[in-house]
Amino acid sequence: MARSRSGTRNMRGPRKPQRRSDSGQMGSVQTLDPTQRGAIELPSSITVKELAELVGVNPADIIRELIKSGIFANINQLIDRDTASLVTSDLGYEVAEAGPVEAAETNGQAPSQAAAKEVLYEEDDPSGLQARAPIVTVMGHVDHGKTSLLDAIRSTTVAAGERGGITQHIGASEVEKDGHRVVFLDTPGHEAFTQMRARGARVTDIAVIVVAADDGVMPQTIEAIDHARAAKVPIVVALNKIDKADGNPERVKTELSEHGVIIEEYGGDVPLVPVSAKQGTGIDDLLATILVVAEVQELTANPKRSAIGTVVEAELDKGRGAVATVLVQTGTLRVGDIVVVGDTYGRVRAMESGSGKRVAKAGPSSAVVLLGLADVPSAGDILRVVPDEKAARAVIETRKGVAAARPEGSGRATLEDLYRQIQAGQTKELRIIVKADVQGSLGAIRHALDQLQGDEVRINVLHEGTGDITDNDVLLASASDAIVVGFNTRLVDTARRTAEAEGVDVRLYDIIYRLTEEMDAALKGLLEPEEVEVVEGRAEVRQIFRVGKSTVIAGCYVTDGRIVRGGARVYRGGRVVTTDRIESLRRFRDDVREVATGFECGIGLAGYNDLVEGDIIECFTQQMVSRVAQA
């Protein structure tokens, strides 16, 4: 919560309410006895002034109680429900339990965590629900034919005289099969799919995994499968390129089963449809299979309620202002509606279909281009219709207040948070993503983790692979409240920045037993304070200076973070060649404590003199990080 020390002295609030006495005259009774009032219902956030009016006391009384708790707030400052509840209880009033919507929004999480994951649907009257079209995301390995398959689906439906609908430019494709609509999201792949999940949006009902018959299951295929599983959406496998002479469908089926995808032919529950995007064969079968899977899910929405949807993509158009492609998921969106989208709002000035035609309304499972927002939203932001602009501004202010009250980080799960939840019985699994240097290490880690599985809590490996930890791994962890575990591998620069922005806990190990010890300790709630390595910055070696017979000084340019004296690693060609420490750090002729990004410096290592131009020096420090108190 943002705190202000101003406005706490000599503050006069509104006069205490006067109530009529039994004789009908105005008396000077300031408040009712707390025992005479029912339980007070509190919203998720409220200003000090509004809380005082709700309880029936002077705002100064509220501020006094806040100061006792170490919170210095002014009369117009927002406080969250937990803080307001404590203050109200201290004043002797009973606070009602959170209502259904609030309970659903928090779901047992801290306000900062709940704010990051906004509830998309509230309870609808079952009598108002109607069947809606499935929303499908197509994922798979690069060059396996995702785009070609979508093009084949569009051209087939258009050639058959049915509605081809929205084009690629709108971010979604709408087709029709036997009188039933299917909506395909034209995302770049599982990265965008998971990025939207990380923002709290669950827009996909079915995931189509495209696998080339001549190439088989590849790394990005495995990633796509893991992302779909983490989102808990049903999978349909499209076996593409069956027209190729070197295709081997049986090999693909076997490889899929090795990764836990058991197709129906092998006794599993995952449909596999052979297709050829190039020749257009199998497209009707794929659409029919998607409709069968959708029918089993019984997808419904209420078209008569206020619309809720998700931004698929957005941009700033010079002529039209902020333009957003919105997928309506429930309710009906109409021209003239006031909408809140992420941190912006506006009135729906116009809506367009993919063909550029103006439309007056859009029902469930419809994608439209929306004009009229004040600013450009982000992909994955939730759209909600509100009664008026006053309500829209109130929602935006509440969200800003919650964001200001949120501590550093975005409330994602850390190892400490997870074992605290395990101890409290709030979660039954520890979700992790494992990356290792080679396949052999990965197998050893999986075997070791399997030995830790218990009856009450378990380790759920959402994704495993070899190589560096990338943005994709971090995004999957962010969307799934998981942690990333790396063994003898590194966190690439962009992934490090993403992890810091998303608040994802990344743990790096070089000894397997330390990895398994921490995972075991997390399951049992036995983690102790630890010494953590903190990467401070990186510098590129641009020139080598030799001083005397044995001393080497590297002329460096700081590319990221800051360089300080402490531990150092030297990377060459992406691999660590040595671990040492920075013994001398200079700017021109001066010894300095640190050098910031964008400046040049001279670095001398304690024991390594074989530096060459192009090496990357990464400096790090060791810090003690206390864990939560033991139970």
C-alpha positions as CSV (number, residue, x, y, z in Angstrom):
1,M,0.0,0.0,0.0
2,A,1.4,3.4,-0.9
3,R,1.8,5.4,2.3
4,S,1.8,9.1,2.9
5,R,2.8,10.9,6.0
6,S,1.0,14.1,5.0
7,G,-2.6,14.8,6.0
8,T,-2.5,12.9,9.3
9,R,-2.4,16.0,11.6
10,N,-5.1,18.6,12.1
11,M,-7.4,16.7,9.7
12,R,-11.1,17.3,10.1
13,G,-13.4,14.8,8.6
14,P,-17.2,15.2,8.0
15,R,-19.4,15.7,10.9
16,K,-20.5,12.6,12.7
17,P,-24.0,11.6,11.6
18,Q,-26.9,12.7,13.7
19,R,-29.8,10.4,14.1
20,R,-33.3,11.0,15.3
21,S,-34.2,10.2,18.9
22,D,-37.4,8.2,19.8
23,S,-39.2,11.5,20.2
24,G,-38.4,12.4,16.6
25,Q,-36.0,15.3,17.4
26,M,-32.5,15.4,16.1
27,G,-30.2,14.1,18.7
28,S,-26.4,14.2,19.1
29,V,-25.9,10.4,19.0
30,Q,-22.7,10.0,17.1
31,T,-22.8,6.3,16.2
32,L,-25.0,3.3,16.9
33,D,-23.7,0.8,19.4
34,P,-21.6,-1.8,17.4
35,T,-23.7,-4.6,18.9
36,Q,-26.8,-3.0,17.4
37,R,-25.4,-3.1,13.8
38,G,-25.2,-6.1,11.5
39,A,-22.1,-7.3,9.9
40,I,-20.5,-4.7,7.6
41,E,-19.7,-5.7,4.0
42,L,-16.4,-4.4,2.7
43,P,-15.3,-4.2,-1.0
44,S,-11.9,-5.4,-2.2
45,S,-10.6,-1.8,-1.7
46,I,-12.0,1.3,-0.2
47,T,-10.8,4.9,0.7
48,V,-10.4,6.0,4.3
49,K,-13.3,8.5,3.8
50,E,-15.6,5.9,2.4
51,L,-14.8,3.4,5.2
52,A,-15.6,6.1,7.8
53,E,-18.9,6.8,6.2
54,L,-19.7,3.1,5.9
55,V,-18.9,2.5,9.6
56,G,-20.4,5.8,10.8
57,V,-17.3,7.3,12.5
58,N,-15.1,10.2,11.9
59,P,-12.3,9.6,9.4
60,A,-9.8,10.7,12.1
61,D,-10.8,7.5,14.0
62,I,-9.9,5.4,11.0
63,I,-6.6,7.2,10.5
64,R,-5.8,6.8,14.2
65,E,-6.3,3.0,14.0
66,L,-4.2,2.8,10.8
67,I,-1.3,4.7,12.5
68,K,-1.4,2.2,15.4
69,S,-0.7,-0.4,12.7
70,G,2.1,1.6,11.2
71,I,0.1,2.8,8.2
72,F,0.2,6.6,7.6
73,A,-2.8,7.2,5.2
74,N,-4.7,10.3,4.3
75,I,-8.4,10.7,3.9
76,N,-8.5,9.9,0.2
77,Q,-6.1,7.0,0.2
78,L,-7.2,3.5,-0.9
79,I,-6.7,0.6,1.6
80,D,-7.3,-3.1,0.8
81,R,-10.1,-5.2,2.3
82,D,-7.8,-7.0,4.8
83,T,-6.6,-3.7,6.2
84,A,-10.1,-2.2,6.3
85,S,-11.3,-5.4,8.0
86,L,-8.7,-5.1,10.8
87,V,-9.5,-1.5,11.4
88,T,-13.2,-2.1,11.5
89,S,-12.8,-5.0,13.9
90,D,-10.6,-2.9,16.2
91,L,-13.4,-0.3,16.3
92,G,-15.8,-3.1,17.6
93,Y,-17.7,-3.8,14.4
94,E,-18.3,-7.2,12.8
95,V,-17.1,-7.7,9.2
96,A,-19.1,-9.9,6.9
97,E,-17.3,-12.6,4.9
98,A,-16.3,-11.8,1.4
99,G,-19.1,-12.2,-1.1
100,P,-19.2,-14.8,-3.9
101,V,-17.4,-12.6,-6.4
102,E,-14.8,-11.4,-4.0
103,A,-14.2,-14.9,-2.7
104,A,-13.8,-16.1,-6.3
105,E,-11.4,-13.2,-7.1
106,T,-9.1,-13.9,-4.2
107,N,-9.5,-17.6,-4.0
108,G,-7.5,-17.8,-0.9
109,Q,-4.7,-15.7,-2.2
110,A,-3.2,-12.4,-1.0
111,P,-4.8,-9.3,-2.7
112,S,-1.7,-8.8,-4.8
113,Q,-1.9,-12.3,-6.2
114,A,-5.7,-12.1,-6.8
115,A,-5.3,-8.8,-8.6
116,A,-2.9,-10.5,-11.1
117,K,-5.5,-13.1,-12.0
118,E,-8.9,-11.5,-12.5
119,V,-11.8,-13.8,-12.6
120,L,-13.3,-14.0,-16.1
121,Y,-16.7,-15.4,-15.4
122,E,-19.1,-14.9,-12.5
123,E,-21.9,-17.3,-11.8
124,D,-24.6,-17.1,-14.5
125,D,-28.2,-18.3,-14.2
126,P,-28.1,-21.8,-15.9
127,S,-31.4,-21.0,-17.6
128,G,-29.7,-18.2,-19.6
129,L,-26.9,-20.3,-20.9
130,Q,-26.7,-21.2,-24.6
131,A,-24.2,-23.3,-26.6
132,R,-21.3,-21.3,-28.0
133,A,-18.6,-21.9,-30.6
134,P,-15.3,-23.5,-29.5
135,I,-12.2,-21.3,-29.5
136,V,-9.2,-23.2,-30.9
137,T,-5.5,-22.4,-30.7
138,V,-3.1,-24.1,-33.3
139,M,0.4,-24.8,-31.9
140,G,3.4,-26.9,-32.9
141,H,7.0,-26.9,-34.1
142,V,8.3,-24.3,-36.5
143,D,7.8,-25.4,-40.2
144,H,5.3,-28.1,-39.4
145,G,2.6,-26.3,-41.2
146,K,0.5,-24.3,-38.6
147,T,-0.1,-21.3,-40.9
148,S,-0.6,-23.5,-44.0
149,L,-3.2,-25.5,-42.1
150,L,-5.1,-22.4,-41.1
151,D,-5.0,-21.2,-44.7
152,A,-6.3,-24.5,-45.8
153,I,-9.2,-24.4,-43.3
154,R,-10.2,-20.9,-44.5
155,S,-10.0,-21.7,-48.2
156,T,-11.9,-25.0,-47.8
157,T,-14.8,-23.4,-46.1
158,V,-14.9,-20.5,-48.5
159,A,-14.8,-22.8,-51.5
160,A,-17.6,-24.8,-50.1
161,G,-19.8,-21.7,-50.1
162,E,-19.8,-21.4,-46.3
163,R,-18.9,-18.4,-44.2
164,G,-15.1,-18.0,-44.3
165,G,-15.4,-15.0,-41.9
166,I,-12.6,-13.1,-40.2
167,T,-9.3,-12.9,-41.9
168,Q,-5.7,-13.2,-40.6
169,H,-5.5,-9.5,-40.0
170,I,-7.9,-9.6,-37.1
171,G,-6.0,-12.2,-35.1
172,A,-8.8,-14.8,-35.3
173,S,-10.4,-16.9,-38.0
174,E,-14.0,-17.9,-37.9
175,V,-15.2,-20.8,-40.0
176,E,-18.4,-22.9,-40.2
177,K,-18.8,-26.6,-40.5
178,D,-22.3,-28.2,-40.9
179,G,-23.9,-25.2,-39.4
180,H,-21.6,-25.0,-36.4
181,R,-19.0,-22.2,-35.9
182,V,-15.4,-22.7,-34.9
183,V,-13.1,-19.8,-34.0
184,F,-9.3,-20.2,-34.6
185,L,-6.9,-17.9,-32.8
186,D,-4.1,-16.8,-35.1
187,T,-1.5,-16.5,-32.4
188,P,2.3,-16.9,-33.3
189,G,2.3,-20.1,-31.2
190,H,2.4,-21.4,-27.7
191,E,4.5,-18.3,-26.6
192,A,1.6,-15.9,-27.2
193,F,-0.9,-18.5,-25.9
194,T,1.0,-18.7,-22.6
195,Q,1.6,-14.9,-22.5
196,M,-2.2,-14.4,-22.5
197,R,-2.5,-17.1,-19.8
198,A,0.1,-15.2,-17.7
199,R,-2.1,-12.1,-17.8
200,G,-5.0,-14.1,-16.4
201,A,-6.9,-14.8,-19.7
202,R,-8.1,-18.3,-20.5
203,V,-9.3,-17.9,-24.0
204,T,-8.7,-21.4,-25.5
205,D,-11.1,-24.3,-25.4
206,I,-9.2,-26.8,-27.6
207,A,-5.5,-26.9,-28.6
208,V,-4.6,-28.4,-32.0
209,I,-1.0,-29.6,-32.0
210,V,0.4,-29.8,-35.5
211,V,3.0,-32.5,-36.1
212,A,4.7,-33.1,-39.5
213,A,4.6,-36.8,-40.6
214,D,8.1,-36.5,-42.1
215,D,9.7,-34.8,-39.1
216,G,8.1,-36.2,-36.0
217,V,7.9,-34.8,-32.5
218,M,10.4,-31.9,-32.1
219,P,11.4,-29.7,-29.1
220,Q,8.7,-27.1,-29.9
221,T,6.1,-29.8,-30.3
222,I,6.9,-31.0,-26.7
223,E,6.7,-27.4,-25.5
224,A,3.3,-27.0,-27.1
225,I,2.0,-30.2,-25.5
226,D,3.3,-29.1,-22.1
227,H,1.7,-25.6,-22.5
228,A,-1.6,-27.1,-23.5
229,R,-1.5,-29.5,-20.5
230,A,-0.6,-26.7,-18.1
231,A,-3.7,-24.8,-19.4
232,K,-5.8,-27.9,-18.9
233,V,-7.3,-27.8,-22.4
234,P,-8.1,-30.9,-24.5
235,I,-5.6,-31.7,-27.3
236,V,-6.3,-32.7,-30.9
237,V,-3.3,-33.8,-32.9
238,A,-3.2,-32.8,-36.6
239,L,-0.8,-35.1,-38.4
240,N,0.3,-32.9,-41.3
241,K,2.2,-33.6,-44.5
242,I,0.9,-37.1,-44.9
243,D,1.3,-36.6,-48.7
244,K,5.1,-36.7,-48.4
245,A,6.8,-39.9,-49.5
246,D,9.2,-39.9,-46.5
247,G,6.4,-39.5,-44.0
248,N,6.2,-42.0,-41.1
249,P,2.9,-41.7,-39.2
250,E,3.6,-44.7,-37.0
251,R,6.8,-43.2,-35.7
252,V,5.0,-40.0,-34.8
253,K,2.4,-41.9,-32.9
254,T,5.0,-43.7,-30.9
255,E,7.0,-40.5,-30.2
256,L,3.8,-38.9,-29.0
257,S,3.1,-41.7,-26.6
258,E,6.6,-41.4,-25.2
259,H,5.7,-37.9,-24.2
260,G,2.4,-38.9,-22.6
261,V,0.1,-38.1,-25.5
262,I,-1.8,-41.4,-26.0
263,I,-3.9,-41.3,-29.2
264,E,-7.3,-43.0,-29.4
265,E,-5.9,-45.6,-31.8
266,Y,-3.5,-46.7,-28.9
267,G,-6.3,-46.7,-26.3
268,G,-5.9,-43.1,-25.2
269,D,-8.2,-40.1,-25.3
270,V,-6.4,-37.8,-27.7
271,P,-7.8,-37.7,-31.3
272,L,-5.3,-37.8,-34.2
273,V,-6.4,-36.6,-37.6
274,P,-4.2,-37.1,-40.7
275,V,-4.2,-34.0,-42.9
276,S,-2.4,-32.4,-45.7
277,A,-2.5,-28.6,-45.7
278,K,-0.9,-28.5,-49.1
279,Q,-3.5,-30.8,-50.8
280,G,-6.4,-29.8,-48.5
281,T,-7.1,-33.4,-47.5
282,G,-8.5,-34.2,-44.0
283,I,-9.6,-30.7,-43.2
284,D,-13.3,-31.6,-42.9
285,D,-12.3,-34.5,-40.6
286,L,-10.3,-32.2,-38.4
287,L,-13.2,-29.7,-38.1
288,A,-15.6,-32.5,-37.4
289,T,-13.2,-33.9,-34.6
290,I,-12.9,-30.4,-33.1
291,L,-16.7,-30.1,-33.0
292,V,-17.0,-33.5,-31.3
293,V,-14.5,-32.5,-28.6
294,A,-16.3,-29.2,-28.2
295,E,-19.6,-31.0,-27.8
296,V,-18.1,-33.2,-25.0
297,Q,-17.0,-30.0,-23.2
298,E,-20.6,-28.6,-23.3
299,L,-19.3,-25.0,-24.0
300,T,-21.9,-22.4,-23.0
301,A,-22.3,-18.7,-22.5
302,N,-25.0,-16.2,-21.7
303,P,-25.6,-13.8,-24.6
304,K,-28.0,-11.6,-22.6
305,R,-25.5,-10.5,-20.0
306,S,-22.9,-7.7,-20.1
307,A,-20.0,-8.7,-22.3
308,I,-16.7,-10.1,-21.0
309,G,-13.9,-10.8,-23.5
310,T,-10.1,-10.8,-24.0
311,V,-7.8,-8.6,-26.1
312,V,-6.1,-10.8,-28.8
313,E,-3.9,-8.0,-30.2
314,A,-3.9,-4.2,-30.1
315,E,-2.1,-1.3,-31.8
316,L,-2.2,2.5,-32.2
317,D,-3.5,3.4,-35.7
318,K,-2.7,7.0,-36.8
319,G,-6.1,7.6,-38.3
320,R,-8.3,5.7,-35.8
321,G,-6.5,5.8,-32.5
322,A,-6.3,2.8,-30.2
323,V,-7.5,-0.3,-32.1
324,A,-8.0,-3.6,-30.3
325,T,-9.0,-7.1,-31.6
326,V,-11.3,-8.4,-28.9
327,L,-12.6,-12.0,-28.6
328,V,-16.0,-11.9,-26.8
329,Q,-16.3,-14.9,-24.5
330,T,-19.6,-14.3,-22.8
331,G,-22.4,-11.7,-23.1
332,T,-23.0,-9.4,-26.1
333,L,-20.8,-6.4,-26.8
334,R,-22.7,-3.5,-28.4
335,V,-21.7,-0.2,-30.0
336,G,-22.1,2.5,-27.3
337,D,-21.1,0.2,-24.4
338,I,-18.7,1.6,-21.8
339,V,-15.8,-0.9,-21.4
340,V,-12.8,-1.3,-19.0
341,V,-9.8,-3.1,-20.6
342,G,-6.8,-3.6,-18.4
343,D,-5.7,-0.1,-17.2
344,T,-7.7,1.8,-19.8
345,Y,-11.4,2.4,-20.7
346,G,-13.6,4.0,-23.3
347,R,-16.9,3.9,-25.1
348,V,-17.2,1.4,-28.0
349,R,-17.3,3.9,-30.9
350,A,-17.4,1.3,-33.7
351,M,-16.8,-2.4,-34.3
352,E,-15.6,-4.1,-37.4
353,S,-15.5,-7.7,-38.6
354,G,-12.5,-9.1,-40.4
355,S,-13.9,-8.2,-43.8
356,G,-14.0,-4.5,-42.6
357,K,-17.8,-4.4,-42.3
358,R,-19.2,-2.4,-39.4
359,V,-21.2,-4.5,-37.0
360,A,-23.5,-3.2,-34.2
361,K,-23.0,-6.1,-31.8
362,A,-20.9,-9.2,-31.1
363,G,-22.0,-12.3,-29.2
364,P,-20.1,-15.0,-27.5
365,S,-17.1,-16.5,-29.4
366,S,-17.0,-13.6,-31.8
367,A,-13.9,-11.6,-32.7
368,V,-14.2,-8.0,-33.7
369,V,-12.0,-4.9,-34.1
370,L,-12.9,-2.4,-31.4
371,L,-12.5,1.4,-31.7
372,G,-12.9,4.0,-28.9
373,L,-10.4,3.1,-26.2
374,A,-8.4,5.9,-24.6
375,D,-5.1,4.0,-24.7
376,V,-3.7,0.8,-26.3
377,P,-4.3,-2.2,-24.1
378,S,-2.1,-5.3,-23.9
379,A,-2.7,-8.7,-25.4
380,G,-4.5,-10.8,-22.8
381,D,-6.2,-7.9,-21.0
382,I,-9.7,-8.6,-19.9
383,L,-12.6,-6.5,-21.3
384,R,-15.6,-5.8,-19.2
385,V,-18.7,-3.8,-19.8
386,V,-19.5,-1.4,-17.0
387,P,-22.7,0.8,-16.4
388,D,-21.1,4.3,-17.0
389,E,-17.8,6.2,-17.2
390,K,-17.9,6.9,-13.4
391,A,-17.9,3.2,-12.8
392,A,-15.1,2.7,-15.3
393,R,-12.9,5.4,-13.6
394,A,-13.6,3.8,-10.2
395,V,-12.5,0.3,-11.5
396,I,-9.3,1.9,-12.9
397,E,-8.6,3.7,-9.7
398,T,-9.1,0.5,-7.7
399,R,-6.8,-1.4,-9.9
400,K,-4.1,1.3,-9.5
401,G,-4.6,1.3,-5.8
402,V,-4.1,-2.5,-5.6
403,A,-1.1,-2.2,-7.8
404,A,0.4,0.5,-5.6
405,A,-0.3,-1.7,-2.5
406,R,1.4,-4.7,-4.1
407,P,4.9,-5.4,-2.9
408,E,7.9,-5.9,-5.2
409,G,7.2,-8.6,-7.8
410,S,3.9,-9.6,-9.3
411,G,2.8,-12.1,-6.7
412,R,4.0,-15.2,-8.6
413,A,4.8,-18.3,-6.6
414,T,8.3,-18.7,-5.1
415,L,9.6,-21.8,-3.5
416,E,8.9,-20.3,-0.1
417,D,5.3,-19.4,-1.0
418,L,4.7,-22.9,-2.3
419,Y,5.8,-24.7,0.8
420,R,3.8,-22.2,2.9
421,Q,0.7,-23.1,0.8
422,I,1.5,-26.8,1.2
423,Q,1.7,-26.5,5.0
424,A,-1.6,-24.6,5.0
425,G,-3.2,-27.2,2.8
426,Q,-3.9,-24.7,0.0
427,T,-2.0,-26.7,-2.6
428,K,-1.3,-30.3,-3.2
429,E,1.5,-30.0,-5.7
430,L,4.8,-28.3,-6.3
431,R,4.8,-27.2,-10.0
432,I,8.3,-26.9,-11.6
433,I,9.9,-26.5,-15.0
434,V,13.2,-28.4,-15.4
435,K,16.0,-27.4,-17.8
436,A,19.3,-29.3,-17.9
437,D,22.5,-29.3,-20.0
438,V,22.1,-32.7,-21.5
439,Q,19.4,-35.4,-21.8
440,G,21.3,-37.7,-19.4
441,S,21.2,-35.1,-16.6
442,L,17.5,-34.6,-17.3
443,G,16.8,-38.3,-16.8
444,A,18.7,-38.4,-13.6
445,I,16.9,-35.4,-12.2
446,R,13.5,-36.9,-13.1
447,H,14.4,-40.1,-11.4
448,A,15.5,-38.3,-8.3
449,L,12.4,-36.2,-8.2
450,D,10.2,-39.3,-8.6
451,Q,11.7,-40.6,-5.3
452,L,10.4,-37.5,-3.5
453,Q,6.7,-38.0,-4.5
454,G,4.5,-38.4,-1.5
455,D,0.9,-39.3,-0.8
456,E,-0.3,-35.9,0.2
457,V,1.8,-33.6,-2.0
458,R,3.6,-34.3,-5.2
459,I,6.0,-32.7,-7.7
460,N,4.4,-31.8,-11.0
461,V,6.9,-31.3,-13.8
462,L,5.1,-29.1,-16.3
463,H,7.9,-29.1,-18.8
464,E,11.4,-30.4,-19.1
465,G,14.1,-29.9,-21.8
466,T,17.7,-29.3,-22.5
467,G,19.5,-26.0,-23.2
468,D,19.4,-22.5,-21.7
469,I,16.4,-21.2,-19.8
470,T,14.4,-19.0,-22.2
471,D,11.6,-16.5,-22.1
472,N,9.2,-19.3,-23.0
473,D,10.1,-21.3,-19.9
474,V,9.7,-18.2,-17.7
475,L,6.3,-17.4,-19.3
476,L,5.0,-20.9,-18.8
477,A,6.1,-20.7,-15.1
478,S,4.4,-17.3,-14.8
479,A,1.1,-18.5,-16.2
480,S,1.1,-21.7,-14.1
481,D,2.5,-20.4,-10.8
482,A,5.5,-22.7,-11.1
483,I,9.2,-22.3,-10.4
484,V,12.0,-22.8,-12.9
485,V,14.8,-25.2,-12.0
486,G,18.0,-25.2,-14.0
487,F,20.9,-27.8,-13.8
488,N,24.2,-26.9,-15.4
489,T,22.5,-24.4,-17.6
490,R,22.2,-20.7,-17.7
491,L,19.4,-18.1,-17.7
492,V,19.6,-16.0,-20.9
493,D,19.5,-12.2,-20.6
494,T,16.1,-11.7,-21.9
495,A,14.7,-14.5,-19.8
496,R,16.3,-13.0,-16.7
497,R,14.6,-9.6,-17.4
498,T,11.3,-11.4,-18.0
499,A,11.7,-13.4,-14.7
500,E,12.3,-10.1,-12.8
501,A,9.3,-8.5,-14.4
502,E,7.0,-11.4,-13.9
503,G,8.3,-12.3,-10.4
504,V,9.2,-15.9,-11.4
505,D,11.4,-17.8,-9.1
506,V,14.4,-19.3,-11.0
507,R,16.8,-21.7,-9.2
508,L,20.1,-22.7,-10.7
509,Y,22.1,-25.7,-9.5
510,D,25.3,-27.5,-10.5
511,I,24.9,-30.5,-8.1
512,I,21.9,-32.8,-8.3
513,Y,21.6,-33.5,-4.6
514,R,21.3,-29.8,-3.8
515,L,18.4,-29.6,-6.2
516,T,16.6,-32.6,-4.8
517,E,17.3,-31.4,-1.2
518,E,15.6,-28.1,-1.8
519,M,12.6,-29.7,-3.6
520,D,12.3,-32.2,-0.7
521,A,12.6,-29.4,1.8
522,A,9.9,-27.4,0.0
523,L,7.5,-30.4,0.2
524,K,8.2,-30.7,3.9
525,G,8.4,-27.1,4.8
526,L,12.0,-27.3,6.1
527,L,13.7,-24.7,4.0
528,E,16.4,-22.8,5.9
529,P,17.8,-19.3,5.3
530,E,20.2,-19.6,2.4
531,E,23.1,-17.8,0.7
532,V,21.8,-16.8,-2.7
533,E,23.9,-15.8,-5.7
534,V,22.7,-12.4,-7.2
535,V,23.9,-11.5,-10.7
536,E,24.8,-7.9,-10.6
537,G,25.8,-7.2,-14.3
538,R,27.8,-8.1,-17.4
539,A,30.5,-6.5,-19.4
540,E,32.0,-7.2,-22.8
541,V,35.8,-7.4,-23.1
542,R,36.8,-5.1,-26.0
543,Q,40.5,-4.8,-25.5
544,I,43.3,-6.6,-23.6
545,F,46.1,-4.7,-21.7
546,R,49.1,-6.5,-20.4
547,V,50.8,-5.0,-17.3
548,G,54.1,-6.6,-16.4
549,K,54.7,-10.3,-17.0
550,S,51.5,-11.8,-15.6
551,T,48.9,-9.2,-15.0
552,V,46.1,-8.7,-17.5
553,I,43.6,-5.9,-17.5
554,A,40.5,-6.2,-19.7
555,G,39.1,-3.0,-21.2
556,C,35.4,-3.6,-20.9
557,Y,32.0,-2.0,-21.8
558,V,29.2,-2.7,-19.3
559,T,26.2,-4.0,-21.3
560,D,23.8,-4.9,-18.5
561,G,23.3,-4.1,-14.8
562,R,26.4,-2.9,-12.9
563,I,29.9,-4.2,-12.4
564,V,31.1,-4.5,-8.8
565,R,34.0,-6.3,-7.0
566,G,33.0,-9.8,-6.2
567,G,32.6,-13.1,-7.9
568,A,32.9,-13.3,-11.7
569,R,32.3,-15.8,-14.5
570,V,33.9,-15.6,-17.9
571,Y,31.7,-16.7,-20.8
572,R,33.1,-17.5,-24.2
573,G,30.9,-18.6,-27.0
574,G,28.0,-18.9,-24.5
575,R,29.9,-21.3,-22.2
576,V,31.6,-20.7,-18.9
577,V,35.4,-21.0,-19.2
578,T,36.2,-20.0,-15.6
579,T,34.8,-18.8,-12.3
580,D,37.0,-16.2,-10.5
581,R,36.6,-12.9,-8.7
582,I,37.1,-9.3,-9.7
583,E,40.3,-8.0,-7.9
584,S,40.5,-4.6,-9.5
585,L,38.0,-2.3,-11.0
586,R,39.0,1.1,-12.6
587,R,37.5,4.0,-14.4
588,F,40.4,5.6,-16.2
589,R,43.0,6.0,-13.4
590,D,40.6,5.8,-10.5
591,D,39.7,2.8,-8.4
592,V,35.9,2.6,-8.2
593,R,33.3,0.5,-6.4
594,E,31.0,0.0,-9.3
595,V,30.5,0.9,-12.9
596,A,27.0,1.3,-14.4
597,T,25.5,0.2,-17.7
598,G,26.8,2.1,-20.7
599,F,30.2,3.0,-19.3
600,E,33.7,1.6,-19.9
601,C,36.0,0.2,-17.3
602,G,39.1,-1.8,-16.6
603,I,38.6,-5.2,-15.0
604,G,41.4,-7.3,-13.4
605,L,40.6,-10.9,-12.3
606,A,42.4,-12.5,-9.4
607,G,43.7,-15.7,-11.0
608,Y,42.7,-15.8,-14.7
609,N,44.8,-14.1,-17.3
610,D,43.7,-15.8,-20.5
611,L,41.0,-13.3,-21.4
612,V,40.3,-12.6,-25.1
613,E,38.3,-9.9,-26.9
614,G,34.6,-10.8,-27.1
615,D,34.6,-12.6,-23.7
616,I,31.6,-11.7,-21.4
617,I,32.4,-11.1,-17.7
618,E,29.4,-11.7,-15.5
619,C,29.9,-10.4,-11.9
620,F,27.8,-11.8,-9.0
621,T,27.6,-11.4,-5.2
622,Q,26.4,-13.7,-2.5
623,Q,23.5,-12.6,-0.3
624,M,21.8,-14.2,2.6
625,V,18.1,-14.5,2.0
626,S,15.9,-15.4,5.0
627,R,13.1,-17.8,4.4
628,V,9.7,-17.8,6.2
629,A,9.7,-18.7,9.9
630,Q,9.5,-22.4,10.7
631,A,6.2,-23.8,11.6
